[in-house]
Amino acid sequence: MRTTHESHRILTRRAFALGGLQLGIASVLASRLYYLQFIKADEFRTMAEDNRVNLQLLAPERGLLLDRNGVPLAENRPNFRVLLERGEREATLAIFDKVADILQISPQGRQKLRADLIRMGRGHTLLIREYLNWDELAALEFHSPRLPGISMESGFMRHYPLVDKASHLIGFVGAVTEKDLAREPENKGLLKLPGYKIGKDGVEIMLEKQLRGKAGMLHMEMNAHGLPVKEVSRQPARTGKKTTLTIDARLQQYAAERFGEESGAAVIMRVDNGDVLALASVPAFDPNRFSMGIRSDYWKELLANKKNPLMNKAIAGQYPPGSTYKMLVGLAALEAGVITPASRVYCPGHFFLGNHRFNCWKPEGHGAVNVIEAIAKSCDTFFYTMAQRLGIDKIAEMSRRFGLGEPTGIGLPHEKGGIMPDEQWKRQRYGQPWHPGDTINCGIGQGYVLATPMQLAIMVARLCTGRHVEPRLEIPAGEEDKLPKLIKVDPGHLSVIQQGMDAVCNSQMGTAYWYTLREGPFKMGGKTGTSQVRRIIIRGQDQNRIPWEQRHHALFVGYAPVEAPKYACGVIVEHGGGGASAAAPVARDLLAKTLELYDGGPPPPEKLTPYS
């Protein structure tokens, strides 16, 4: 039997071992507590704060677009919508089902929204519905105490007062796509906000950065289920820049309506600074439908329309300029010394290149004409002859000086640059040599030559001023306008061309004499044009007797007043038949309306047919 001394010694040893173990455990716990409370204190404080407070971006209000007189072209209207904060899955889905019942969401819509809700992580927000009416809003407000995580907010809906009268110009906004996110990874947070929309076309996308504004920040206190309970702080979003455009809403609307049921485009601009006063393309579409989410039936209707309402014909429609191009050929001939203002060419009604016959539009011919008469009468034979003498390179060089063959730089999306062909272009495009007959066709604005109405308006603005006019859509703040630089061309030669354009409208030999403005100080100058869309088989065929899509395009370029030019325009009526009868009256009325608004001129005639 062990002695008391031995028993005490064993007990003491065990107590010491147990105490040491306890001390070790306590030391580890103390060290861990010190590490957590002192060394990692800031980090865990931040994590705790993140669990308690949720940071949310606030969408900025989009900047307004105004016309030059302060009339809204794109504005914001209240858009009431309901959102659901994603918390614990089952609780959130239960709340969603209650909201779906209140709003009577269709089974298909409910299924899609549930899938989106399940897919997103905690703390994200689902847009359940926008454009709520008052009854829906009132029902949600009534049930809101039993719907934690639900928020109703007044967002903004983009609205376009001119509707389809300016849709191609102003554009529209739409939902953010994956491509948009890939282009702007630095703005992913803002772009992924529920229901956030960005510019998709026209000025809306052209000025996207300044119209978008800057996002705000909202700090929300969250409960244990991850649902918001109280606003902690708010940093307001910064509204996008209010932007004034050069457009005149009155003129823009008039231009679009003046076409009636026709398909075409028109551009009106000031020749002193390039301000675009109107840029119309018809038919068009309702941008408000696009902004709210276009329905498939409306989209199919637009796609099926043979007049192509989705294309901005003013900047993306490329057409043979026809006889509106003849002024550049005449100017190139004068500059090259091929002719003088007095030189005459005899027109028997045709022109031969070898054995190939090129017809003048007038079968009996124009007789002997100089360059002024050739422009006024639109004599094809004269310009066939000039083209042959000049060669394509000199014609192309002059054309580029006046804005053809490259985009205008106006800044709108989808702009096309037209085509100003030469030998190198044909070799690269088709792998074929340039032929003399190609030059002859180009001499009257046919063949490979293509131009947009915007380019034609710039061309005539430069012809009537001799200055390098460039188009602009935004009025610069606090800057004085400076006259564009002079184009390197003999002023005397340019004056001869201007006399020809004057004679087109104000001389009885002119092709547009019965279709233009001739009221004293408000007289206009210009040039008619008819461009073929197919090879002419029957000479002089009545365009009204053939299918619409086979008729010639009708063009007119003009400026006014002829004595001191202020405004220029380019007009095309697709498949309109003849430039004089279809396009000239439209241009006449657009210039008349411009002169009425800004210079006290007489209003456009009520009779929208040729003057008698």
Secondary structure, DSSP 8 states (H G I E B T S, - for coil): ---HHHHHHHHHHHHHHHHHHHHHHHHHHHHHHHIIIIITHHHHHHHHHHHHEEEEEE------EE-TTS-EEEEEEEEEEEEEE--SHHHHHHHHHHHHHHHT--HHHHHHHHHHHHHS-TT-EEEEE-S--HHHHHHHHHHGGG-TTEEEEEEEEEE-TTGGGSHHHH--EEE--HHHHHH-GGGHHHHTSTT-EEE-SHHHHHTHHHHH-B-EEEEEEE-TTS-EEEEEEEE--B----EEBS--HHHHHHHHHHTTT--EEEEEEETTT-BEEEEEEES---HHHHHT---HHHHHHHHH-TT-TTS-HHHH--B--GGGGHHHHHHHHHHHTS--TT--EEESSEEEETTEEEE-SSTT--EEE-HHHHHHHT-HHHHHHHHHHH-HHHHHHHHHHTT-SS------TT----B---HHHHHHHHS----HHHHHHHTTT-TT-BB-HHHHHHHHHHHHH-B----BSB--TT-------B-SS-HHHHHHHHHHHHHHHHSTTSTTGGGS--SGGG--EEEEEEE-SS--SSTT--GGGS-GGGS-EEEEEEEE-SSS--EEEEEEETT-S-IIIIIHHHHHHHHHHHHHHHH------S--S---
